[in-house]
Amino acid sequence: MSAATAMDQLKGDLAATANFLQSMTALPNYDSVREVQAKALCQRVKNLASVDANGASALLAAWTAGKQWTSPQTKEFSDLLDGAVARTNTGTGQGGKRATQKVDAFEPYLSVKYIQALEAGDNIHVKLDVLACRCIKLRLTCPSEACCKALLAAGLARAGGDVGAVDSYANKQLFKKMLKSKAKGLPKNGFHLEHYPASPDNLPPELADAYSQEDPACTVQMQSPDRVQAASSAIVVRGSSKKLRGGNMMGAGGMQSWPAVCASGNNNPMNMQFNMGLQGMQPGMTMMGMMNTMNNMMQRFMQDQNKQQQDPIPNMQYFAPGGGQAGATTMGQGPAAGTQAPAAATQAPAAATQQAPAGASASVQQAALVAATNASAGVSPAVQLEMSDPENDEADEAEVLRQAGLVADAANKKKGILKKPAGLPKAKAKAKAHAKAKAASKASAKASAKASAKAVAKASAKASAKAKAAPAGSREYYANLSMKKRAVLKEVAACPEVLDSASRRGIKRARDSELEAETPHGPLVAKITVPVEVKSRKAAGDEEVKIVPTELPILNLMAWIWHVCQSMPGVAAFFQRKIQGYYLSFLEFDAEGRCQENLWFPLNLTRSSVVNKIQGGLSALTHILVSSESFLNLQSGCLLNMPTGERVMFFAKLHTVVADEAALKSMYDFKGSSGTLVCPLCANITSKTHGDLPANDHSGELHDISCIDSNLFVRRTDNQIFTAQALLARRQPILSKKDFSLLESSMGLNFNPCGVLAHKSMPLVKCLMWDWMHCYVVSGLLHVELSLLLPLLHVQGATFQVIQSFISEYEWPHNLKNRRREILHLFDKRSKPSEFKAGASQCITVYPLLRLFLLTHHFDTMDDELRRCIRSFMKICMVLDLLLECNRTGNLSPDELENAIRAHSQAFLKAYGEQHCIPKFHYSLHLPLMARDRPLISCFTHERKHRQVKQFADNTKKVTDWFEASLFKDVLGRALLDLSEHAGFMRPHLKSPKSVTDGTLLWHLGQTFGFQTLEHVQSAMQAEVCPGQTCERGDLVLLKTGSVAEVWLFCRLQHGELLALLSVLEPQGKNLFRVKQDGAQFMRVAEISRTCLFKRMSADSMLVVP
């Protein structure tokens, strides 16, 4: 983006922001929103490449036109504009090099501590290093010749004594080398000021850090211009100066006179010039004499360096060898100057020495740097909470302790009752264990021998096959490829741009260029710093734990949303609303959007091994993510420029956190299914694995997970959970390990001073959502139900072979044909009926088939037990029907879901009893209450998205520190590509379309839609009607009206509307449908809800799976 375009856009954004702020002055969070908008606009000024005086005046006028800004905000904006103008005035030399910098007098730029350092000693190296450090502080890295002379004069004026011409020039050369070496640590495109003002008071804001309260600028009384003027007249800055060609400096034979140099009082012999010649060599300049002279100079250099000095200057480096006696003057007996590494004397940052704030990582001193940095940055919680009353806090703490006391008392009472008797006989057990161990070792040896033989056979077969394989690129190699791989090769050959960048390096370059988009809010990929624990062993063998700050990539949300809206109009439509400000989350994408992977943007990708080493684990990483600046600033608005030219203020806030139970447990630090209290939302629901605690509770408040009366649940509040975590922090230092563990289990929480509950950055009750997919179809309630039901069916003759034969008779639609084999494999004869194992998608496919099987299968005898079990299965099928409908369309009645879940819970308890309840049985009872506040979200889409991430991760052969950054760029680049191709949403489209040439079809289309629409009409036998769901000719589909129809054809008209030629079937009852004789009709593809499995009963009759 050019500078003029950026200036015009910023002026427009200033006006739009002012109008927006004027419309929300009455809101309670007006001040915080205004502060965030001011910071964002100031950051935009910093990012401007160049600003001239007229442009700065126009920007300042646009700023002051809005009357909403405060005086400090206006001053900050004005100062940044002054700095931008100063940066613009710094020109560049030829070839794009930076221009030389000029300063008339450098002494006023010295600070108090730097003057003290210059006057502290007589070592010229120290003085030159002090000057170089001061120049780095002032970003004075390219001094001109006159500027260099002013610098040396200001520094060396305080050295005292006369300096010869040779020494003066050598000092200048050494200073330039020091300055060049130190300048390498500065950013290449950093601030560069060409003309420095006469007084440091007029420096731009970018150089404000050159002074501090501890190290202020020198006063006028501390300056000595006369001494500087005298020192300046003696400084030699050019090698061609006549002073260097003087008489006393050269010997008769054209060689530099060593005695003269040694007597000059030079403290820098390492920078002397040696101009050795063979003719006219002096008698005293033998090789031994030269070495003795060098040894004497080295001793003087060491004596100067051994003077210990207190370094008041940050970032100064001293070469201080270890103290020792001076050696003899003979060659080879001097001190070993190179035996000790240079010691760097640097001042640690203030944040590193501060104590960790209360509520943060106070117990771990190594993490104080991160905690203090976050505190100084003013990081606020990700979700704004109301200020609580101290009296309410005390009441909450008392209630938390009372509830925890009930659990602890019940647990202690149960332990006293169920104590195991001591003194059991052990001799027989020991003999049995010895026999078992012997048999196990024999079996292990046998198995290892078999495995090694198989491995050798496999390796030899693989080697022989590789030797016989045709070389890549040959006709034999192409003939052996599958049709799918041949089609891919054809598509690649048809795209020259793909061939140009088909290498992995080319793909990475294209990805990086796409991700390096310029936005007003910075780059698309930002970084966060997390404290990682690294264990190492000392020489004594003790283990040492160090906290190492590690950078991880994170999505810059404001930059990402701005870039998406700017470059992808299809997605920008979802951010554009009639009102100026609105809260947007992924929920706004409705059910269809939530089913698409490309609308779930990656926020952070981190290896599990790294997460396990982070201090505080996944909960600490979650806190850092939700407390990052880009995440928090979305609550105060982000100004977006729409492709239409309209400016919209975009808001977002944290709304829902959905994941499996293991991830939620790690994020929120609650005990979960393995603890005494299984549910973090309830204070009185206990696990069955820890004994019958309700039976040992004298108050009668405790209940186990089989309780289905929601009125008996003691629901927690966020304030109570935060109070419980704070109480654990106070009790942890004073309680024993055993007592503290009992307190944690009684509260159902884990103590984590670095987690989200300790920082109050992500409320649990307000944000947590149980994932219904994991509750029911991932080692969930459906698995428990079928593992108990299938053995009973097996006894009644409904074996796995019978069920498998029933399923194989059905015809599968196009999008489910690839699942047919794996569904039949579930009921293989080798499977055990009591161990039903299936994935989530397999469960969703198989439960309607099993329901129809139970409805149509004839049992010889059916007792009450089997009848109750079948009724329970029918009830859970009704629950899954409602949840799947919600997942597809978003339509769900919370009351209807509550009634269905309660009916299934009651039927399950009647059929199988309380002993088969699992924690997910209780979690499912919370789903209706959550559905009243927000749409229920499942993790189906996240599982597919994570599969894509795993593919990228598997392609990375070597895992190093850059793994997260590379993987994050791969996934984010793929997301950008998908959004640019599909405009954010998948549209229904034809598969392999062809132009319509059939006259009969054209005539019917013309009769229905008009003959003017028949140009460029396309038809196909297959179409993708919704994300991930395709159908073809002959499939049966369920329409949104509830009817069932058979697909005949798909076609697209000239104006782009996609149609389907459907034959609606006539219902006959009990899932039977008959083909109508009145033909088919055209319908919009949007009327199709999903495809159906069916079985042909006769030529015109079909049995449809509900």
C-alpha positions, 0 to 999 in steps of 0.5 A: 500500500502506498503512503498516500493511500495509507494516509487517505485511509487513516483520515477516513478511519479517524472520521469513522471512529469519531462518529462511532464514539459519538454514538456510544457516549452513553454506554458504561464501557465508553472510556475503555472503548475510546482508549483502545481505539486511540491506541489502535490509531496511534499504532497506525501512525507508527506503522506509516512509512512516511508523513510529510508536514502537510499530511501530518497537519491533515491528520491532526485536523481530522483527529481534533475534529472529533471532540471525544479524545482526551488531552493525553490521547491528543498529546500522544497522537501529536507526538507520534505525528512529530516523530513520523515527520522526523522519520520522513526527513531522514533521507537515504543515500545512493543504492538504498543505503541509510544517509549519514547522521549529523550532530553539531555538538555531542556533549549535551547528549551525554547523560549523568552516568555516562559522564561519570563513566568517562571520568572514572578511569584512564583506559581508552578502551572503556571511554570509547566503549562508553561513547559507542553505547551512548550512540546506540542509545541515541540510534546514532549508528551512521555518523558523518565525518564531522559527527564522528569528530564531535563524538570523539571530542566530547568523550576524549575531552575528559580523558586528560593528557595529550594524544598523538596524531597516530593514537588519535587516528587509531582511536577513531578507527577503533571507535567506528569498529565498536559502533559497527559491532554494537549496531548489529543488535539493532533492528535493520528497519528501525528508527533513523534520524538524520539531523539531530537537534541542538538540544536533546529536549527536542528529540522525537518520541522514539528516542525518549528511552535514551534518558530515564529518572535514574540517568537524566541528561547532563546539565549545562553546568556539567558541560565543558565546551572549552575542553571539547574545542581543544580536544577537537582540534587535536583529533585526526579523522582522515588517514591522509592527514598531514599530521600522520606524515610528520617527521618523528614518526618514521625511522630511517629505513621506512619503519615505524620507530618502536621506542617513540611509540612506546614513549607516547603513552598510548594505552591501545597497542593492539591498534598500532600500524606495522610498516615493516621493511627489510632495508635499513633495519635498525640494530635494536629491532631484532626479532627478540627485541620486537617481542620484548617490546610487545611483551612490555606493552601487553603488561601495561595493557593488562595492568590497565584492565585489572583495575576494577571499575564499577560499571554504571552504564547498561550494555557495557562490556569489559574484558577483565582477565583474572587477576595475577602477578605480572610475568617476566619481561622475557618472551613466553612468561607473560600472563595468559590473556586469553584464558578467561572469557570476557565478562559482560556487565549488564543491568537486568531489566526491572521486571526481572527482579520484581516479585510475582503479583498476588494471584499469579505465579507467586510461589515460583520465583523464576516466573516473576518476569512473565508475571511482572511483564503482564502486570505492567502491560495492564492486561485485563481479564478476557471477560469483564466481570462485575465487581463483587461485594466483599460481604458476598465474597465472604458468604461464597467462601463460607458456602464453598467450605461448607460444601467441601466439608460435606464431601470430606466428612463423607469420604472420611466416614466411608474410609472408616467403614470400608477399611480392608481387614489386615493379615490376609494369607500371602503364601498362596498368592506369591506362588501363583504370581511366580507361576504367572510370571514364568508363563508370561516370560515364555509367551513373551520370548515366543512372541518376540521370536515370531515378531523378529521373523515377520519383520525380516520377511517383511523387510526382504519383501519390501526390498525386492518389491522396491527393486522391481518397481518401475522408475518414476516418470516411465510408462510402466510407473504411470500404468501402475497408478490408480485412476485417482492419482492419474486424475490428480496428475492431469489436473496438475499438468493443466495448471502451469502456475502449480508446476512453477511452484510445485516444490516444497520451497516454492509452496512455502514461499507462496504461503509466506508471501500470502501471510505477509499481508500488510494490515493496520493492526500488524502481521497476521501471525503474532507471538506469545511468550510462555514459561517452559520448565526445562530440567537439567542435572548439575555436576553433583547429580541434583536435578535443576529446573529452569524457566525458559521463556518460549515463543509460540505463534498466535493468530492476530485476531484484529489483523486476521478479521481486517484482512479477511474483510478487505480481500474476501467480499464473500466473507466480509458480508458476515461481518457487515450489519446494519448497526455500527457495533455488534458482538460476533462469534462463531455462533453468528455463522449459523449451523451451516457455517459451523459445519465448515472447517474453513470457518474455524480459524486456528488461534494457536497450535502447540505440541503436547510435549511443549504444553506439558512443560509450560508452567501451569500446563494447558490452563496457563497457555489458555490464560495467555491466549485469552489475555493477549492484546489482540484477543482483548482489544476485540471487546472494544472494537476494530474498525473494518474497511468493507470492499464496498467502501463502508466502514464498520466497527467490529466487536467480539467477545469470548462466548463459549468454550466447547471441547471434550472432557479431558481438554476442559478439565485441563483448561479449567483445572477441575477434577472431572470424571476421575475425581470425587466431584465429577461435575465442575458446575455442581457442588454435590454430584459425586462419583461412583468410583469413590464409594457410596458417599451420599450414604455417608452424608448426614446432611442429605445434600450429596448425590451421585451421578445417577441422580436425574432430578435437576432440582437437586443439583447445587449449582455453582457460580463463577464467583464461588469457583474463583473464591475456591481457587483463591482459597486453595492458594491461601491454604496451600502453604500452610496445609500438609500434602495429605490435607491439601489433597483432601481439600482439592478433592472435596472442592473438585478443583486442582490448584494452579496459580498460573491457570485461568481460574487463578487469573479470572480470565475465563469464567467456567459457568459462563463459558463452558459447554459440554460437547454432546458428540463426546457425551453420546458417541465417543466412548459415551452413552450410546456405547454403554447402551449397545454394550448392554443391549447387544448381548441380550439380543444375541441370546434371543437369536439376533446375533451379529451375523443376523444384524450384518445380513440385515444391514447388507440388504440396504442401498447406501447413498453416494456420500455414505457408500465408503462407510458401508464396509466399515459399518459391516465390519462392526458386526464381524463375528470376531467382535464381542457383543459386550464390547461395542466399539465404533467411532463417532461418525460410525455411531451416527450412521449405525444407530438408525439401522439398529433402530429399524432392525429392532422395529422390524425383527421378529423375536420368538420371545421377549421378556420384560427385561429385553422390552425395557432395554429396547425402550431405553435404546429407542429413547436415546435414538430420539435424543440423537435425532434432536441433536443431529437436527440441531447440528444440521439446521440449528433448530432445537427446542430446549424443552423438547430436548429436556423431555427427551433426555429425561425420558431416556435417563429414566428408561436407562435406570429402569433397564440397567440400574444405577451401577452402569451410569458413567459421568457423561450420564450426568453431563448430558443433563446439563445440555438442555440448560445450555441450549436455553442460553446458546446454540449447542455446538458439537466437535464434529467439525473440529475433529475434521479440522484437526485431521487436516492439522495432523496431515501437515504435522506428519509431513514435517519429518524433523521436529525442532523449535520452529515446528509450531511456527511452520505448522501454524503458517501451513494451516493458516495459509490453507485457511486463506486459500479455502476462504479465497476460493469458496468465499467462506461458504461452500455453495451447492454445485454440480459434479462434472457438469455437462451442457444440456443438449437433450431436447426433451429436458430443455423443453421441460425446463423452458415450460417451467422457468421460461425459454429465456433461461435455457442458454448455458444450461448445465446438468449432472448426475451428481451434486454436492448439496451441502457441506460434506454431503453429495448425492447422485441419481437414484439416491433417496433424499429427505426434504425439509418438508418431511417428504421423501423423494428420489433423485433423477437429475441435477441442473443449473440454469443460466442465472446460476440457480441449482435445481434437482429433478425429484420424484416425490414418493407416496408414504404407505406407513411404517417407513414404507414408500411407493413410487408415484406414477405422475412423474417428477418435478423440479425443486431447488436443491436447498429444499434437500435436507439429507440423504437416506438409506433404503431397501427395495421391497418391490419394483415400486415399494421402498423401506426407508431408514428413518 
